[in-house]
Every structure is written in C-alpha cells, then in structure tokens.
Amino acid sequence: MAAPLSVAVYSRLDDAFHDKLGAAGPALYANYAQAGGTFAGDGLDSYGYTGQTQSVPTPPAITNMIGGMNDVVYGANGAYAATPGFDMETGMGSLDINQLFINFGV
C-alpha cells in the first residue's frame, strides 16, 4: 500500500510544479540530502547489504523530520533496525506532503 500512496503523493507534488520535478527518486533523494539527511554510516556495502543485523535503539523520539520525510528512528523488522537518518528498515522515512511542498518551494 505504501508504494501506490507514495506515487500518488509525488504525482500531486509534480503536478503542482507543472511536471518539472522529473523522476521521483532523484528529486526526493536530492531534497533529503539538501535538508541535511545523510546516507553515510548506513551500514551498506557496495551492493546495499551488509548481511549483519543491527541492534534496536532505545526510544525517546519516534520520528524526526528531514526534508519532508518523517524519519522513523525506532523499531525493527528482525534483520534491520530503524536508526536516525537513512536506514535499511525505513529508508528515508514516510512522506509529509505539506513539508515537501514547502521544501520544493510551492
């Protein structure tokens, strides 16, 4: 369900910019990086997988907004744990369309 909803949200965002944002991946990753999001220290090897499990962090904060993305920082699926910044559990996080509109300048 997340993929179709994300595509719909990005489609609305791109429509607001008169189809000038281009492909979703590069635009969203660039926006995330410009807002201070980091991909360094994500534990990935050159193939995107370390094969190692991560420990689950202790919670105080559940999310952290980075460039229109709600970065989930707590939880795990067994193989990976959610950590601050980009991680294999939640990627950049979930979209906040209002914040994305602000970040892209609408």
C-alpha positions as CSV (number, residue, x, y, z in Angstrom):
1,M,0.0,0.0,0.0
2,A,2.9,2.4,0.7
3,A,4.2,2.4,-2.9
4,P,0.9,3.4,-4.6
5,L,0.3,6.1,-2.0
6,S,3.8,7.5,-2.4
7,V,3.4,7.6,-6.1
8,A,0.1,9.4,-5.8
9,V,1.6,11.9,-3.4
10,Y,4.6,12.6,-5.7
11,S,2.3,12.8,-8.7
12,R,0.3,15.6,-6.9
13,L,3.5,17.3,-6.0
14,D,4.9,17.1,-9.5
15,D,1.5,18.4,-10.9
16,A,1.8,21.5,-8.6
17,F,5.2,22.2,-10.3
18,H,3.7,21.7,-13.8
19,D,5.6,18.4,-14.3
20,K,9.1,20.0,-13.8
21,L,10.4,17.9,-10.9
22,G,11.2,14.9,-13.0
23,A,11.8,11.4,-11.7
24,A,10.7,10.9,-8.1
25,G,13.8,9.1,-6.9
26,P,16.5,11.7,-7.8
27,A,14.2,14.6,-6.7
28,L,13.4,13.1,-3.3
29,Y,16.9,11.9,-2.5
30,A,18.3,15.3,-3.5
31,N,15.8,17.1,-1.4
32,Y,16.6,14.8,1.6
33,A,20.3,15.4,1.2
34,Q,19.9,19.2,0.9
35,A,17.8,19.2,4.1
36,G,20.7,17.5,6.0
37,G,19.7,13.9,5.6
38,T,22.7,11.6,5.5
39,F,23.4,8.3,3.7
40,A,26.8,8.0,5.4
41,G,27.1,5.3,8.0
42,D,24.1,3.5,6.8
43,G,25.9,0.2,7.2
44,L,25.7,-0.8,3.5
45,D,28.3,-2.4,1.4
46,S,28.7,-1.7,-2.3
47,Y,25.7,-4.0,-3.0
48,G,23.5,-2.3,-0.4
49,Y,23.6,-5.1,2.1
50,T,25.9,-5.9,5.0
51,G,24.4,-9.2,6.0
52,Q,24.6,-8.2,9.6
53,T,21.7,-7.4,11.9
54,Q,21.6,-4.1,13.8
55,S,20.5,-3.6,17.4
56,V,17.3,-1.8,18.2
57,P,17.8,1.7,19.6
58,T,16.1,2.7,22.8
59,P,13.2,5.1,22.2
60,P,12.8,8.6,23.2
61,A,11.9,10.1,19.8
62,I,9.8,8.1,17.4
63,T,10.3,10.4,14.3
64,N,12.5,13.2,13.1
65,M,11.5,15.4,10.1
66,I,14.2,15.6,7.5
67,G,13.4,17.4,4.2
68,G,9.7,16.5,4.2
69,M,10.3,12.9,5.3
70,N,9.3,11.6,8.7
71,D,12.4,9.7,9.6
72,V,11.4,6.8,11.8
73,V,14.1,6.2,14.4
74,Y,12.7,3.4,16.4
75,G,11.6,-0.2,15.6
76,A,13.0,-3.2,13.8
77,N,11.8,-6.0,11.4
78,G,14.3,-8.6,12.7
79,A,17.1,-8.1,10.3
80,Y,17.4,-4.3,10.4
81,A,16.6,-1.6,13.0
82,A,15.3,1.9,12.4
83,T,18.0,4.5,13.2
84,P,18.4,8.2,12.7
85,G,18.9,9.1,9.0
86,F,18.7,6.7,6.1
87,D,18.5,3.0,7.2
88,M,17.5,-0.3,5.7
89,E,14.4,-0.5,7.8
90,T,12.6,2.6,6.8
91,G,14.8,4.2,4.1
92,M,14.3,8.0,4.3
93,G,11.0,7.6,6.1
94,S,7.4,8.4,5.2
95,L,6.4,11.4,3.1
96,D,4.9,14.5,4.6
97,I,3.3,16.1,1.5
98,N,2.8,19.5,3.2
99,Q,6.5,19.7,4.1
100,L,7.6,18.5,0.7
101,F,5.5,21.4,-0.9
102,I,7.3,23.8,1.4
103,N,10.8,22.3,0.6
104,F,10.2,22.3,-3.2
105,G,9.0,25.9,-2.9
106,V,5.3,25.9,-3.5
